[in-house]
Amino acid sequence: MSFRNSRSTAVVFVTLATFADLLAYSICVPVLPDFARRLGASPSTIGLMFGSFGVTLLAVSVPMGAISDRTGRKLPLVLGMLALAGSTLMFATADSLAMLFAARMVQGAADGVTWVVGFALVADRYRPEERGRVMGYVMSGTSFGIMVGPSLGGWLYEAGGVALPFQFVSALALACAAGFAMLQTEPPGDRRAGPSIWSVIRVPPVAFCAAIVALTAATVAMLEPVLPLFFDRRLGFTPAQIGLLFGIAAVASTLMPLVYGPMIGRWGARRLTLAGLVLTAAWMPMMATASSFPTALALMVMQWVAIALIITPSLAYMAEVTAFAGGDAYGIGYGIYNTAWGVGLLGGPALGGWLFERAGFANLAIGWSVAVIVATLAIAGAGSKER
């Protein structure tokens, strides 16, 4: 098999592309104070700017997945990487809030293309029994982007100013665009007869998988802002201690897909996804028992290990439930996945913050845990009737 047709080469470029995307998302964190000072942006304005990412992500995910099902994966992936490169260069040269908002929205659109079409490409090239293992490799590589993004951004900012972090990501995205342009990404078969978006969305197992993904995203997005508040108010942890907790938990998230991926072929993507969601919810109330830094660290690592048990299997599960069309629906399927994740990201933090202020973290964790377990059992029961 030639380099251009190699499955391994495709996986390398998908991993590099999603890594670049997450790096672009997280690398700007340490330079936000600089933007705020130079452009006179308030914290609420910066928050809105970050949130605008989700608007275009939700808007493009399903349509771009459907387009890639009809036209092939190569062109959308190349365009997605060019959009990411352009958006990061806009950040580097931004001289107004309007330009920052535009850059963030283009970045959200690039994210929608990269993750949806990239995972569809992996599903095209690997058999069901192989996908879990390969997607585990991709997720481990991309999780590294979240882990190193803020640190790398801070180091590059110190070395070359506010523009250098974004110029670095832009160069990486351009290299990915060149790689995808070189690949032969089209699988055998005629794409013109692929299914419509509506025909995929109304398949019950696809809806069940999307519901699981939305629950997962809402839970993760709820924990990320609420846990630092809990650690600060209850245990008096410093920002450096809280950052270390999340950093070590991110290491666990990076490593565990390598463990869970090979398990999918033996235990099944659906079963592992449901088990991961129940374990994540059941462990959540334990987080409220943290009494010191060592106990908080142990509890955090276990929580993120459980969360990782949902993500990699759920990616393989979405490929399974859209395989009814012989692979022609993978783009739409991952578009639905990305959209469900975006819905969870939008709703989880707002609801979690509201409940935290009124009930405290312990009650929030117990209530959220019960609600997620009940919802998971309901989804599992409804799904089993459709199988």
Secondary structure, 3 states (H helix, E strand, C coil): CCCCCCHHHHHHHHHHHHHHHHHHHHCCHHHHHHHHHHHCCCHHHHHHHHHHHHHHHHHHHHHHHHHHHHHCCHHHHHHHHHHHHHHHHHHHHCCCHHHHHHHHHHHHHHHHHHHHHHHHHHHHHCCHHHHHHHHHHHHHHHHHHHHHHHHHHHHHHHHHCCHHHHHHHHHHHHHHHHHHHHCCCCCCCCHHHCCCHHHHHCCHHHHHHHHHHHHHHHHHHHHHHHHHHHHHHHHCCCHHHHHHHHHHHHHHHHHHHHHHHHHHHHHCHHHHHHHHHHHHHHHHHHHHHCCCHHHHHHHHHHHHHHHHHHHHHHHHHHHHHCHHHCCCCHHHHHHHHHHHHHHHHHHHHHHHHHHHHHHHHHHHHHHHHHHHHHHHHHHHHHHHHHC
